[in-house]
Amino acid sequence: MNLHQFTTKHQWLSYLETLHLKTIDLGLERVNKVAARIGVRQFACPVILVAGTNGKGSTVGLLQAILASAGYRVGTYTSPHLLEFNERIQFAGVPVSDHALLEAFHYIEQQRQEISLSHFEFTTLAAFHLFKQASLDVLILEIGLGGRLDAVNCVAADLAIITSIDFDHMDYLGTTLEAIGAEKAGIIQAKKPCVYGDVTSIASITQRAQALESPLYQQASDFHYQKQGKTWSWHNAQQRFEHLPLPTIDLQNAATVLQAIDLLKSFFTITRDHIEQGLNEVFIPGRFQIIQDSPQVILDVAHNPAGARCLTKRLKGENKPKKTHAVFAMLEDKDHQNTCAPLIEMIDVWHVASLPTTPRGASAAQLTSMLRSLNKQVVYQQYSNPGIAYQNALSQLEPSDRVLVFGSFYTVAAVFVALQQPV
């Protein structure tokens, strides 16, 4: 195959799908070899690893916003993307260019030689190569799946953040919270601090931190937050902030970030003003994103039970609409029933869609059957894709109604595409 014939990002990304027998193949042996070969296991700037079941994107986003407010140049790596692959690799909040991406892909293809890499391993190494070339003050890397065996975990890090532990990807991570916690805790590195953003204590996380002599800071034990009307407060043993502005992200994740910022003070100078600016400016597309007020339209990538519980909590904090419509589609390998259970009583009409853009998509018929098992009187309509479902839902809304789009990154992405089309 003549790789010089690849002139577009999409040609490269399609090619990368063919490189490895398994789409997901956890393990660091292959990626470590190539990472060592190209010199990306250590970086000159501080590195922060972020793992967890939910809240990773919000945590990365707020960290980036606060550090950028303080004048630092931040590199971020996240996944998945919503519309364009370039969103995953950002420099000072700006996605990487197609040109730079293509050069990085070509470089990794040359350097991997005989080593087979999965799509995610290959693109992660390409990202690290790009970060190595850049002038950065700090690098924030989101774990793709789990932690211990994820490709991102091949780098040396100065701080680990575990946002939350809940049930997801159980085929890969285990069927108990302790097993899942052990996988996430794999990002903790010897004598380097870890912030754990969940209130549920997990012995496997505590034990790894103790074994590695790594200081562990847990939400509700070592740091605390409280919402107070239109502001919130945060404190740990050394510091207290009152009357902070409410961000668009969940406060549990915001509180986790403030503990991380406190631990980074040996690297960076960050004031309350920088924190407030970050809280005011942080924006992560598809995370409880309100794109319209009358009728209200909310986009949220919640795709597992924990995400749905968080979404339910935030919906209850909004003004109650006359009716709530849901545009809903999920991947087949997700926990449909426990994701929808918290929301079933809040939704008046379900606009259920298939996901034709991915072979992993569940069918509308499959999802409808699940909804009927939760509530035999459920009101639903079925569609071939989320974009059509969204346009039909909009046509049925009154100004005092609300439409919620959720279930998958693919669902929200399809509606973003529909929003760009004339109605």
N, C-alpha and C positions, 0 to 999 in steps of 0.2 A: 504494500500500500504506500503510495506516494503522499507523505504528509504535507509536502509543499503545495499540494492541490487544495488543502484546507484553507480557505480564505475567510471563513466566517466562524464566529463563536459557536453557532448551532451545529456546524459540521463537526467541530471538535467535540462538543458535548455528546453528540450522537455516537461518535467514534469511541469515546470513553466508556459508553454503556457496553461495548463489546469486549473490553479488555480482560475482564475477570469473570470467572464462572458464576460467582455469587454476587448479587446486588449488594447485600450486606454481609460482610465477612470480618467479624470483629477479631482483633489481634494486632499486636504492634510489631511483630517480627519483620514483616515486609516494609512497612512504612518507616521503621527505625533505620533499616539499612539504607534506604534512599535519603532519608533526612540527614543521616551522618555523612553520606556521600556529598551532599550539596551544602552542608554546613548550616542547617537551620534548627538544630536542637537547642542552641543557645542564642539569645538575643542580647544586644548591648543595652536595651532599655528594660524597665520592669515589665513583667508579663503577668497577667491575671487570667486564670482559667475559671470558667463559669459552667457548672453542671446543674442538673435538677430536672424534675418532671415537668414543672411549669414555671414560668416567670423568668426564664433565661434571657429572652429577647428584651424584656422590660428592664432587667437588671443591667444588661450591657448598654442599653440606650441611655439610662440615667447616669451610669458611670461616665459614659462618653460625654454627655451634656455637661456634667459638673466639671470634669477635667478640662474640657474645651473652654468652658467659661473662665477657668483659671489661666488660660493661655497656652495650654499644653496641646501638642499635636498627637492625636490619638489614631491608632490603627485598630479596626474592629473586623472580626471574622464571625459571621453568624450563618445559621441555616435553619429551615429552608428559606428560599426567597419567595416573594409574592409574584412579581411580574418578570423581572429580568435577573439572570444569574449574577450579574455584576453587583447587585445589592449585597451579596454575601461578603464582599471584600471592599472595605471602605477606608479612605485616608482623609482624616479631618472631616468626616461626615459626607464625603463625596465618593460615590461608587467608582471602582476601577474602570478604566477605559477598555473598550474591546481590543484595541491595539496592544495594550500592555498585557491583557489576558491571553491573547493569542501567542505572544512571545513567551510568556511563562509556560503555557501548555507545551509549546515546542521544546523548551528547555527541559522540562520534566520528562518528556518522552525520550529525549536523548540520554538523559542521565539515569533513567530507571533500568535501561539495558534489558537484562534477562528477567527482571523482577516483575511479576504480575501485580497490578494494583487495581483495587476497586475504583469506581467513579469517584466516591467520596475521598478516598485516600489520595488519588491523583490530584484532585482539585484542591485539597487541603495543602498538599506539598507545593502546588503552584502558588497558593495564597502566601505560604510562608516564604517562598522565594521572593515574591513581590515585596513583602514586608521587610525582608533582609536588605533589599535595595533602597528602601525608603529611609528618610530621616524622621524618626518617630521618638516621642518622649515616653510613650507607653503603648502597650499592645494588649487588647482585651479579646480573648478567644473563647467562643462558645463551643462547648462539647456538642457533637452531633447526636450521639446515642450512648447512654450509660455514662462511662467515664474511664474506668480502669483500662478497657481495651479499645477505646475510641482513638482514631488517628490523631486527633488534636492533642491527645495526652502524651505525645512523643517529645514535647518541649519541656525545658526547665522553666518553672514558674515561681514567682515570688509570693503569690497569694492565690488561694483556692476559695471559690464561693460555691456552695451548694444551696440552691434556692429553695427547693422543696423536695419531699419524697412522697410519691404516691404510685398508684398502679398504672403502668403503661409499658408497652414493649415487653410484656412478660415472657414472651417466647425467647427473648434474648437475655433479659436481666433477672429473671426469677419470679416466683409467684408470691413471695412474702415481702413486706416492707424491709425486713432485715437484709434479705438477699439483694433487693434493689439498692438499699442504702450502701451495702458493701461495694457494689459496682460504681456508684456515684463517688464514694469515698476514695476510689482509686486515683482521683486527681490530687489528693492531699500529698504534699511532698515533705520530706524530712526537715523538721525544725522550721518550716514555713507556716504562717498562720492560715487558718481556714475559718470562714464565716458560714454558718449554717442558718439559713433563713426560715426554717420551719419551727413550729412550736412543739412538734412531736419528737421526743427523744428517740434516737435510733442507736442501739448499742454498737452496731457494726461501724458506725461513723466515729463514735467516741473511742472505740477500741483502736481503730487505725490511727487516729490522731495521737493517742497516748503512746502507741508502739513507735511512732515516728518522732515523738517529742515535739509535736506540732501544736501550738496554742489553738484552742477551739473556742469560738464565740458563737453562742446560740441565741436565736430570737427568744424573747420572754425570760431568758435566764441571765444573759450577759448584756443584752440591750433591749430596749422597750420603746413602744410608740403608742400614741393615743390620739384619736381624732377628736377635735374640739370645735364643733360647729363647722365654720368655713376654713379652719386652719388645723394644724396637727402639731404634736410635740414628739420629741425623740430624746432619749438619754441612755448613756451607759455609765459605768462607774466614774469616768473621768470628765464627761462632757454632757451638757444639756442644751437643747434647742427648743424654744417655745415659739408658738405662732408662726410656724412654717407654712408656706403656700401649698395648697393641695395640688399634687401633680395629676396628670391624666392616667397614670399607671396605678396599680394596686399599692396601697400603703405598706403592706407586708414586704413587698419587693423594695420599695423606697427606703424602708427602715434598714433592710439588709445592706443596701448600697451605702447608707450613712455610716454603718459600722465598718464597711470596707474602706471608705474614705478616711475614717479615723485611723485605721491601720496603715494607711499609705502616707501618713504625715512625715515619715522619714525620707520619702522620695519627693514629695510635692508640697507646695504651700497653697493651702486651700482655705478660704475664709467663708464666713456665713453668707456673704454676698454672692460668692461663687455657687454655693449650694442652692441659694434661693433662685438664682438665675437658671441653674440646671433644672430645678424642679418646675419652674415656669415654662421652660423651653422644650423639655423632653417630649418627644412625639415618636411613637412607634406605629406605623400603619397596620391596621387590622387588629389592634388591641383596644377593645372597647372604643372604637373610633366612631364618633357621632358625625356623620357627614351631612345631616339635614335635621332641622328641628320641627317642622310642621308640614306633614307628619314626620315624626322622628325616625331616622334611619341609623341603625347601629351595626357596625361590622366587627366581628370578633372571631379570631381563629381557634377558639376553644374546641378541642377535639378529643378530650378524654374526661373521665369523671371529675378529677380535681379542677380542671379548667372550667367545666360546667358549673361546679359549685361556686367558684369564684365569680363567674359570669352572673349566676343567679343572685348572689349577694350584691353585686353592683347594680343589677336591674332593680332590685328592691329599693335602692337608694335614689332612683330616679322618680320623677312624678308619674303617677299611675295613669296609663293611657286608657282610652275607651276600649280599644281592642289591641292585642298584640298578635301580629303575623310573624311567622318564622320562615325564612328561606333556609333550607336545611339539606346538607349532603355530607356524607362521611366516607372515609376509606373503609374497605371491607374488613381489614384486620384490626379495627378499633373496637372498643367496648361500647357498642351502640346503646344498649339498654341503660347501663349505669351513667352514661353521659346525658341521656335525655331525661332520666327519672327526676332530677332536681327541677327541670324546666317544664315538665309536662303540664302542670296545673297553671303555669303562667302564660301559656301559649293558647290563643283562641283558634287560630287557623294555621295549619302546617302546610307549607309549599315545599313538597319533598321532591328532590331532584337526584338523578343519576350523575355520576362524574365521568363523562366520556373522555376527559383529557388524560386519564391515567388508567392503566390496566388494574390498579388496586382499588378502583372505585366500587362502592356498594351500589346496587341498583335501587331505584326509587321504590320498586315493589318490595324488595327486601326490607328497606327502612320503614316503609308503611306498615308492614306486618309486625315489626317490632313495636312501633308506636301503638298499634291496636292492642298489643299484648299488655301495654302499660295502661291504656284507657280505651275501652271498647267504643266509647262515644267520640273518640278523637275526630276532629274535622280536618280533612286533608285534601290536597290536590297533588297530582303527580306530573312531573316534567322530565324532559330528556336531558336538561342541563340547568345549572343554577342561574345562568344569565336570563333564560326565558322565564324561570320561576320568579326571579326578581322583578322583571318587567310586569308580569301578571299580578304579582302581589301589590306593586305600586298602583296599578289600575283599580284595585279594590279598596284602597285606603281612604279614610276620611282624615281631615287635618288633625283630629285629636287621637289618631291611631299611631301605632308604632310598628316598625318592621325590624326584626332582628335577623341578621345573616350570620350563620355559624356552622361549625361541624368539621372544618378542615381549612388548611391554607388554600387548597384548590378551590374550595367553595367561595372564599372571600376574593381570591384572584379572579375567578370567573365573573363575579359581580363588578369588580373594578374594571374589567374589560367591557362589560355591558354598560357601565357608566360612561365610558368613552364613546359609545355608539349613540347616534341620535335615536330618541324614543319614538 
